[in-house]
Amino acid sequence: MNMLNFGHMTNNSRYQINEKDIDSMLNYLKAKDPEHATPEMAIELLEYLQATFHTMQHENPDMLAKIYDDFLKTRN
């Protein structure tokens, strides 16, 4: 299993949510949950996902590694 380590990231190099990401998430919400498809909800969901993955890195690194391994399998 591949191990991921994001410890090298500083506050300056941290991922920042951008307009493209918000638009993509908004499109997802329009298809999945049109009633809640707003830019504000898209931002909240992106922030939630970012926090979830950050927490997973500390509390469940094996799960994060499995997600990464699954991702790598889709690239082949």
PADO-904535 format. One line per 3 residues: number of its first residue (from 1); their letters; for each residue x negated, y, z negated of N, C-alpha, C. Coordinates in steps of 0.02 Angstrom, whole numbers, plus 50000, padded with zeros to 5 digits. Layout:
N
NUM) a) X/Y/Z/X/Y/Z/X/Y/Z  ...
END
This chain:
76
1) mnm) 49958/49941/50000/50000/50000/50000/49956/50062/50000  49970/50110/50043/49932/50173/50044/49951/50216/49986  49903/50248/49955/49917/50293/49900/49912/50365/49925
4) lnf) 49960/50404/49906/49962/50475/49925/49940/50517/49866  49904/50569/49880/49883/50614/49828/49890/50685/49854  49935/50722/49824/49945/50792/49844/49913/50839/49794
7) ghm) 49871/50812/49750/49839/50852/49698/49793/50905/49726  49771/50896/49787/49725/50945/49817/49760/51009/49838  49826/51008/49839/49863/51067/49862/49864/51120/49808
10) tnn) 49850/51181/49829/49853/51237/49783/49918/51275/49795  49933/51323/49752/49993/51363/49762/49991/51398/49830  49932/51416/49854/49927/51450/49918/49940/51404/49977
13) sry) 49925/51339/49970/49934/51293/50026/49998/51252/50020  50037/51266/49968/50100/51229/49959/50147/51241/50017  50184/51190/50033/50235/51196/50086/50284/51251/50068
16) qin) 50299/51291/50117/50348/51344/50108/50406/51331/50156  50467/51332/50129/50526/51324/50171/50528/51381/50220  50543/51365/50284/50544/51417/50335/50610/51414/50374
19) ekd) 50620/51461/50418/50683/51467/50455/50697/51405/50497  50646/51376/50527/50656/51316/50568/50682/51259/50525  50654/51251/50465/50677/51198/50420/50749/51211/50398
22) ids) 50764/51273/50382/50833/51291/50361/50882/51276/50418  50864/51295/50479/50907/51282/50536/50918/51208/50547  50864/51169/50541/50870/51097/50549/50915/51066/50496
25) mln) 50906/51088/50434/50947/51061/50380/51020/51084/50389  51029/51144/50412/51097/51169/50424/51131/51127/50478  51095/51108/50530/51124/51064/50582/51142/50997/50552
28) ylk) 51100/50970/50508/51115/50907/50475/51179/50914/50433  51183/50968/50395/51243/50978/50353/51306/50987/50395  51300/51020/50451/51359/51028/50494/51385/50961/50517
31) akd) 51340/50914/50529/51362/50847/50551/51384/50804/50492  51351/50810/50435/51363/50766/50378/51417/50793/50330  51416/50859/50319/51461/50888/50269/51479/50960/50290
34) peh) 51519/50967/50343/51534/51033/50371/51560/51084/50320  51597/51060/50271/51626/51105/50221/51572/51142/50182  51515/51112/50174/51461/51142/50135/51402/51165/50179
37) atp) 51412/51169/50244/51359/51187/50290/51348/51262/50291  51309/51285/50243/51291/51357/50240/51215/51362/50235  51187/51418/50254/51114/51427/50245/51093/51419/50172
40) ema) 51135/51442/50126/51118/51436/50055/51114/51363/50033  51162/51322/50057/51161/51251/50040/51101/51217/50072  51085/51236/50133/51026/51207/50167/50963/51221/50126
43) iel) 50956/51282/50102/50897/51301/50061/50897/51261/49996  50955/51257/49964/50959/51219/49901/50940/51146/49911  50963/51116/49966/50947/51046/49979/50873/51037/49994
46) ley) 50844/51082/50033/50772/51079/50046/50731/51086/49982  50752/51132/49939/50717/51141/49875/50724/51079/49831  50784/51048/49831/50795/50988/49793/50751/50931/49818
49) lqa) 50749/50922/49883/50707/50869/49912/50634/50880/49896  50612/50942/49901/50542/50958/49885/50527/50941/49812  50571/50960/49767/50561/50946/49696/50563/50871/49682
52) tfh) 50609/50836/49716/50614/50764/49706/50550/50728/49726  50522/50747/49783/50460/50715/49805/50402/50734/49759  50402/50795/49734/50349/50815/49688/50354/50774/49624
55) tmq) 50414/50767/49598/50425/50727/49537/50406/50655/49549  50426/50629/49607/50411/50559/49624/50335/50547/49624  50297/50595/49647/50224/50588/49647/50198/50574/49578
58) hen) 50228/50605/49527/50205/50598/49458/50237/50539/49422  50301/50528/49435/50339/50478/49396/50347/50411/49430  50343/50410/49496/50352/50347/49532/50309/50346/49595
61) pdm) 50243/50348/49587/50198/50351/49645/50205/50290/49691  50224/50232/49663/50233/50173/49705/50290/50183/49754  50344/50214/49732/50400/50228/49778/50379/50276/49833
64) lak) 50342/50328/49814/50318/50375/49864/50272/50340/49914  50230/50296/49890/50185/50258/49934/50225/50213/49980  50279/50182/49954/50321/50140/49997/50355/50181/50051
67) iyd) 50379/50239/50034/50410/50283/50084/50359/50300/50138  50298/50315/50117/50245/50331/50165/50229/50271/50209  50224/50212/50179/50211/50152/50218/50267/50139/50268
70) dfl) 50329/50149/50247/50386/50141/50293/50381/50192/50350  50362/50252/50334/50352/50304/50385/50299/50282/50435  50243/50256/50410/50190/50234/50455/50214/50180/50503
73) ktr) 50256/50136/50479/50283/50082/50521/50324/50110/50579  50357/50167/50569/50398/50196/50622/50354/50227/50677  50292/50239/50662/50246/50271/50710/50214/50221/50757
76) n) 50221/50157/50743/50188/50106/50785/50235/50079/50837
END
